Amino acid sequence: MAVNTDITLRNKLVYQVFSRQHNSTGTFKEFIKDLDRIKDLGTDYIYFLPIHEIGQFRKKGDLGCPYSIKDYYSVNHEYGTLQDFKELVSEIHKRDMKVIIDIVFNHTSHDSVMLNNYSHLYYKNEKGELSNRIGDWWDITDLDYSKKELYPVMFDILKYWANQGLDGFRCDVASFLPKDFWIEARAEIAKINSKFIWIAESVHASGVKELRDAGFGALSDSEVYEAFDICYDYDIHHHYLGYFKGENNLQTYLDSIMFQESIYPQNYVKLRFLENHDQPRVASLVNNFDKLLNFTAFNLFLKGTSMVYAGQEAQASHHPDLFNTDKVDWSKLDESREISAIINKIITLKKEDSIFVNGKFNIRKMYIDGLVHITYENEKKTIHGFFNLKGVDGYLKLNVPELEHELYKNILTGENVQIFQGNMPIYKKPVILTILK
């Protein structure tokens, strides 16, 4: 971990937004109207996909990919002006939330303004042509960080945006850039804002190996953590999706989460998510509302920073296109209020109790397939979370004291939870209990 990482980030909620698809106009001005609802989820940080002008040469789709950036200093006219964005930042801050934008420094578009003055700082293939190291990313061309004179050019971009009142960066494919670049970048921005946070899209292990096998550098998560506060959960994401594909069982995925407890620094912070702009909507994988509620609660309850992709709280099952107009489906937002409520309750619980920062985190071995049991423990109490991911029935044996004059309460609902002779019924909805020692 970066030496000054604040581990209370484990209690925060990041809300991811693709401005183009979020509302009818896709503008910053219209987005302001949704801020109060987003705040009510318990959101701490609103993270925007790249907001910059998109390259048009070799673009994908009708509008191009937001990760193919033409001008790092610009604001995409689709969304509004720089003044519109600054107004949005101000409105977010008024609601005691913070702002993160996507920083895409591995590559630019083929018609980037940087090529006018810095073409010598771009990666070239064996023919001396502008190129990239990932074959299907044909709409972009890579920068070359082996040339250290690139560093101050990119630092100036970071400083510019930090001075617009931002609170953090999410750095695209951070594993593909040199570690020393990120360490120096963090130090530069700390001069502007010492509380700035850094989220790394640390990539899948297969991506790291692919680049290393091709003769390029790529960072492991442990290396990325030296510069960043939060790393993506992609190191084990193949086991999450593998469960839905039938490639591995649920226990394999749970074991991989616990494996992270021993391979990363003690104060590590992972970004926990069920979906994002690159990954399938969880509602397309889970078509039962109670199970969806359990998956939502399970993921939020994990140790780490939580992220919700806009539309997830409305059971949106369609994954928005990156290259064309393809709006988020908000039609089920009202009937999904229970999802929004559970997001708020779990995030609020985590913020109010230091056990979620300093307590011992554990995922118990499943005695009943599909029932996930997570605990946080300190010297005074244990907080139990039970998440019925498969809709199973029956009873779970618990080694907890029986209460003579009162019943245990489900923190999420306030309803009584029956425990008799150490047996707890398996409920269809998520259950969180506090057991005092």
C-alpha positions in Angstrom: 0.0 0.0 0.0 1.0 3.6 -0.4 2.5 4.5 3.0 -0.2 7.2 3.7 -3.3 5.2 2.5 -6.3 5.8 4.7 -7.8 2.4 5.4 -11.1 3.9 6.3 -11.5 3.8 2.5 -12.8 0.3 3.2 -16.0 1.9 4.4 -16.6 4.1 1.3 -19.0 3.8 -1.6 -17.9 4.7 -5.1 -20.7 5.4 -7.7 -19.5 4.9 -11.3 -21.0 7.0 -14.0 -20.8 6.9 -17.8 -22.1 10.4 -18.5 -23.1 9.7 -22.1 -25.6 7.0 -21.1 -26.7 8.2 -17.7 -29.6 10.4 -18.6 -31.6 11.7 -21.6 -29.1 14.4 -22.6 -26.0 12.9 -21.2 -24.9 16.3 -19.9 -23.3 17.4 -16.7 -26.1 19.9 -16.1 -28.8 17.2 -16.2 -26.7 15.0 -14.0 -26.9 17.5 -11.2 -30.6 16.6 -10.9 -29.7 13.1 -9.8 -27.2 14.0 -7.1 -29.5 13.9 -4.2 -30.7 10.3 -5.1 -27.1 9.2 -5.5 -26.2 10.8 -2.2 -29.0 8.9 -0.5 -27.4 5.6 -1.5 -24.6 6.5 0.9 -22.2 7.5 -1.9 -18.8 9.0 -0.9 -17.2 9.3 -4.3 -18.7 9.8 -7.8 -16.4 8.4 -10.4 -16.8 9.5 -14.0 -15.6 7.6 -17.0 -13.3 9.8 -19.1 -14.7 13.2 -19.7 -12.3 14.4 -22.4 -12.7 15.0 -26.1 -12.7 11.7 -28.0 -10.6 11.0 -31.1 -12.4 10.6 -34.4 -9.7 8.9 -36.6 -10.2 5.2 -36.5 -12.9 5.6 -33.9 -15.2 2.8 -32.8 -18.9 3.1 -33.3 -20.8 6.4 -34.1 -19.4 8.4 -31.2 -16.1 6.7 -30.4 -14.7 5.2 -27.2 -14.2 7.5 -24.2 -10.9 5.7 -23.6 -9.6 7.0 -27.0 -8.7 10.5 -25.9 -7.8 13.3 -28.3 -7.1 16.1 -25.8 -6.4 15.5 -22.1 -7.1 19.2 -21.3 -10.5 19.3 -23.0 -14.1 18.4 -21.9 -16.2 16.3 -24.3 -18.7 18.7 -25.9 -21.3 15.9 -25.5 -21.3 16.5 -21.8 -21.0 20.3 -21.7 -18.2 22.8 -21.0 -15.4 23.0 -18.5 -17.5 25.5 -16.6 -20.4 23.0 -16.6 -18.1 20.4 -15.1 -16.8 22.8 -12.5 -20.4 23.6 -11.5 -21.1 19.9 -11.2 -18.0 19.4 -9.0 -19.2 22.2 -6.8 -22.7 20.7 -6.5 -21.2 17.3 -5.6 -19.0 18.9 -2.9 -22.0 20.8 -1.5 -23.6 17.4 -0.8 -20.5 16.2 1.0 -19.4 13.8 -1.8 -16.2 13.8 -3.7 -15.2 13.6 -7.4 -13.0 11.1 -9.3 -12.3 11.1 -13.0 -10.8 8.4 -15.2 -7.2 9.0 -16.2 -6.2 7.2 -19.4 -2.4 7.4 -19.7 -1.4 4.2 -21.4 -2.5 5.5 -24.8 -4.2 8.3 -26.8 -6.3 8.4 -29.9 -4.6 8.4 -33.3 -5.5 12.0 -33.8 -4.4 13.2 -30.4 -3.2 16.8 -30.1 -0.1 15.4 -28.2 1.1 14.0 -31.5 1.8 17.6 -32.7 4.6 18.1 -30.2 5.3 14.7 -28.6 5.2 12.1 -31.4 8.7 11.0 -30.3 7.2 9.9 -27.0 4.9 7.3 -28.5 5.4 3.6 -28.8 6.5 2.4 -32.2 6.4 -1.1 -33.6 9.3 -2.9 -35.4 8.4 -1.0 -38.6 8.7 2.4 -36.8 4.9 2.9 -37.0 2.6 4.2 -34.2 1.1 1.1 -32.7 -0.3 -0.4 -29.5 0.5 -3.5 -27.5 -3.1 -4.8 -27.2 -4.2 -6.0 -30.7 -8.0 -5.3 -30.5 -7.5 -1.8 -29.3 -7.1 -0.5 -32.8 -8.7 2.9 -32.1 -5.7 3.9 -29.9 -1.9 4.2 -30.0 0.3 3.7 -27.0 2.6 6.1 -25.2 6.2 5.0 -24.5 7.1 5.4 -20.8 10.6 4.1 -21.4 11.2 7.7 -22.4 11.4 9.6 -19.1 10.8 12.9 -20.7 7.2 11.8 -21.0 6.8 11.9 -17.3 6.6 15.7 -16.7 4.2 16.0 -19.7 1.8 13.7 -18.1 2.3 15.1 -14.6 1.2 18.5 -15.9 -2.1 17.0 -17.1 -2.7 15.5 -13.6 -1.9 18.8 -11.9 -4.3 20.7 -14.2 -7.2 18.4 -13.2 -6.3 18.3 -9.6 -6.5 22.1 -9.6 -10.0 21.9 -10.9 -11.1 20.7 -7.5 -11.0 17.0 -8.1 -10.5 14.5 -5.2 -9.1 11.5 -6.9 -8.1 9.6 -10.0 -9.1 6.2 -11.3 -6.2 5.2 -13.5 -7.0 3.0 -16.5 -4.9 -0.1 -16.9 -2.5 1.2 -14.3 -0.6 -2.1 -14.4 0.7 -1.3 -17.8 2.7 1.8 -16.8 5.9 1.9 -14.8 5.7 1.9 -11.0 8.1 4.8 -10.6 5.8 6.9 -12.8 2.9 6.4 -10.5 4.9 6.9 -7.3 6.2 10.2 -8.7 2.8 11.2 -9.9 1.3 10.6 -6.5 4.0 12.8 -4.9 3.3 15.6 -7.3 -0.4 15.7 -6.7 0.1 15.4 -2.9 1.6 18.9 -3.2 -1.8 20.1 -4.3 -4.1 17.9 -2.3 -2.6 15.6 0.4 -5.9 13.7 0.7 -6.2 12.9 -3.0 -7.0 9.2 -3.5 -5.7 6.9 -6.2 -7.6 3.9 -7.6 -5.8 1.6 -9.9 -7.5 -0.5 -12.6 -5.0 -3.3 -11.8 -5.6 -5.8 -14.5 -6.3 -9.5 -14.6 -3.4 -11.8 -14.0 -3.7 -13.1 -17.5 -3.3 -9.6 -18.8 -0.1 -9.2 -16.8 1.3 -12.4 -18.1 0.3 -11.6 -21.7 2.3 -8.4 -21.7 5.3 -9.9 -19.9 5.3 -12.8 -22.4 5.3 -10.2 -25.2 8.4 -8.6 -23.8 6.7 -5.6 -22.2 6.5 -4.6 -18.5 3.4 -5.1 -16.5 2.9 -4.7 -12.7 1.5 -7.2 -10.3 -1.1 -5.9 -7.8 1.5 -5.9 -5.0 3.7 -3.6 -7.1 0.7 -1.4 -8.0 -0.1 -1.0 -4.3 3.1 0.8 -3.7 1.7 3.9 -5.4 -2.1 3.4 -5.1 -4.7 3.4 -2.4 -7.1 1.0 -4.0 -6.7 -1.8 -6.5 -9.4 -3.4 -8.6 -10.6 -6.9 -7.7 -9.6 -8.3 -11.1 -7.0 -10.7 -9.6 -9.9 -13.0 -8.6 -12.6 -11.7 -11.0 -12.2 -14.8 -13.2 -13.4 -16.9 -10.3 -16.5 -14.6 -9.8 -17.5 -14.9 -13.5 -16.3 -18.5 -13.6 -19.0 -19.3 -11.0 -21.7 -18.1 -13.3 -20.2 -19.8 -16.3 -19.9 -23.1 -14.5 -16.1 -23.1 -14.6 -15.7 -23.2 -10.9 -17.9 -23.5 -7.8 -18.8 -20.8 -5.4 -16.4 -22.0 -2.7 -13.5 -21.5 -5.1 -14.4 -17.8 -5.5 -14.8 -17.4 -1.7 -11.4 -19.0 -1.1 -9.8 -16.6 -3.5 -11.2 -13.7 -1.6 -9.6 -15.0 1.6 -6.4 -15.7 -0.2 -6.0 -12.0 -0.7 -5.8 -11.6 3.1 -2.3 -13.2 3.1 -0.7 -12.0 -0.2 -1.2 -8.3 0.1 -0.1 -5.7 2.7 -2.1 -5.8 5.9 -3.7 -2.5 5.2 -4.7 -3.4 1.6 -7.9 -2.0 0.1 -9.6 -3.8 -2.7 -12.4 -2.3 -4.9 -15.4 -4.6 -4.6 -18.0 -4.6 -7.4 -20.5 -6.9 -9.1 -20.3 -5.0 -12.4 -18.7 -2.1 -14.2 -18.5 -0.5 -17.6 -16.3 -3.4 -18.8 -18.1 -6.3 -17.1 -21.6 -7.8 -17.5 -24.5 -6.4 -15.4 -25.2 -8.6 -12.4 -28.9 -8.5 -13.2 -28.0 -10.3 -16.5 -26.4 -13.1 -14.4 -28.9 -13.3 -11.6 -32.5 -13.2 -12.6 -34.2 -13.7 -9.2 -34.8 -10.6 -7.1 -34.0 -12.2 -3.7 -30.8 -13.6 -5.0 -29.9 -10.3 -6.6 -30.5 -8.6 -3.2 -28.2 -11.2 -1.6 -25.5 -10.8 -4.1 -25.7 -7.0 -3.7 -25.5 -7.3 0.1 -22.7 -9.9 0.0 -20.5 -7.8 -2.2 -21.1 -4.6 -0.1 -20.3 -6.5 3.1 -16.9 -7.7 1.8 -13.7 -6.1 3.2 -12.9 -3.2 0.9 -14.2 -0.2 -0.9 -17.6 -0.8 -2.6 -18.5 0.3 -6.1 -21.9 0.5 -7.7 -22.2 1.1 -11.5 -25.0 3.5 -12.3 -28.2 1.5 -13.1 -27.2 -1.5 -10.9 -29.6 -0.2 -8.2 -32.4 -0.3 -10.8 -31.8 -3.9 -11.9 -30.5 -2.7 -15.3 -29.5 -5.9 -17.1 -28.4 -4.4 -20.4 -24.7 -3.4 -20.5 -24.4 0.1 -22.1 -22.4 0.3 -25.3 -19.1 2.2 -25.0 -19.1 3.5 -28.6 -22.7 4.6 -29.3 -25.7 6.2 -27.6 -27.2 3.4 -25.4 -29.0 4.8 -22.4 -29.2 3.2 -18.9 -32.6 1.6 -18.3 -34.0 3.2 -15.2 -37.5 1.8 -15.7 -37.2 -0.5 -12.6 -35.8 2.0 -10.2 -39.0 2.4 -8.2 -39.6 -1.3 -7.9 -35.9 -1.8 -6.9 -36.1 0.5 -3.8 -35.1 -2.5 -1.6 -31.8 -2.6 -3.5 -31.1 1.1 -2.9 -32.1 0.7 0.8 -29.8 -2.2 1.4 -26.9 -0.4 -0.3 -27.5 2.6 2.1 -27.9 0.4 5.2 -24.7 -1.7 4.7 -22.6 1.3 3.8 -23.9 3.3 6.7 -23.2 0.3 9.0 -19.6 0.0 7.8 -19.0 3.8 8.3 -20.4 3.7 11.8 -18.4 0.8 13.2 -14.6 0.6 13.2 -14.9 -3.2 13.3 -15.1 -3.1 9.5 -11.7 -1.4 9.4 -9.8 -3.0 12.2 -11.8 -6.2 12.9 -10.8 -9.7 11.9 -12.5 -10.5 8.6 -13.4 -14.1 7.7 -15.5 -16.0 5.2 -16.6 -19.2 6.9 -16.5 -22.4 4.9 -19.9 -23.2 3.5 -21.7 -26.1 5.2 -24.7 -25.4 3.0 -23.9 -24.7 -0.6 -25.0 -21.2 -1.6 -25.2 -19.8 2.0 -22.3 -17.5 2.5 -21.4 -16.6 6.1 -19.0 -13.6 6.6 -17.8 -12.4 10.0 -16.0 -9.3 11.4 -14.7 -9.8 14.9 -13.1 -7.9 17.7 -12.7 -8.3 21.4 -16.2 -7.1 22.2 -18.4 -8.6 19.5 -18.8 -10.4 16.2 -20.9 -9.1 13.3 -22.3 -11.9 11.2 -23.5 -11.6 7.6 -25.6 -14.4 6.0 -26.2 -14.2 2.2 -28.4 -16.8 0.5 -27.0 -16.7 -3.0 -28.8 -19.8 -4.2 -32.2 -19.5 -2.5 -31.6 -22.5 -0.4 -33.8 -23.6 2.6 -33.1 -25.3 5.9 -31.2 -24.4 9.1 -27.7 -23.3 9.9 -25.9 -24.5 13.1 -24.4 -21.5 14.9 -22.3 -21.5 18.0 -23.9 -18.3 19.5 -25.4 -17.7 22.9 -29.2 -18.0 23.1 -31.0 -14.9 24.4 -33.5 -15.5 27.2 -35.4 -12.2 27.2 -34.9 -10.8 23.6 -34.4 -12.0 20.1 -31.6 -11.2 17.8 -32.4 -8.5 15.2 -31.6 -8.4 11.6 -29.8 -5.1 11.3 -30.9 -4.7 7.7 -34.7 -5.0 8.4 -35.1 -4.7 12.2 -37.0 -8.1 12.1 -36.4 -10.8 14.7 -34.1 -13.7 13.9 -35.0 -17.0 15.6 -32.1 -19.0 17.0 -33.1 -22.1 18.9 -30.6 -24.6 20.3 -28.0 -23.1 18.1 -30.0 -23.4 14.9 -30.9 -20.4 12.7 -33.4 -20.7 9.9 -32.0 -19.9 6.5 -33.8 -16.7 5.3 -34.4 -15.7 1.7 -33.2 -12.2 2.3 -29.8 -11.1 3.6 -29.3 -11.2 7.4 -26.8 -9.2 9.5 -26.5 -9.9 13.2 -24.4 -8.5 16.0 -23.4 -11.0 18.7 -21.8 -9.6 21.8 -19.2 -11.5 23.7 
